[in-house]
Amino acid sequence: MAPYPVKRLYEEVAFIAYYFHWDHDQIMHMDHRERRKWCDEISVIHKKVNDAPENVFDIR
């Protein structure tokens, strides 16, 4: 099993912290699946509010 890319971890943490203002420890105690779920949910909220693409987290 390959380790989770550190860059991706930082992106997820920053994304959740920016939108929900949760602190670092709260976010880091989540497992990968839970963090990704919150990123998906934030993207849905963002789309509804801003008429943005379906999943802003995946935009590069």
Summary of the structure (lengths in Angstrom):
residues: 60
radius of gyration: 11.7
end to end distance: 25.3
largest distance: 37.7
contacts: 133
relative contact order: 0.14
helix: 70%
strand: 0%
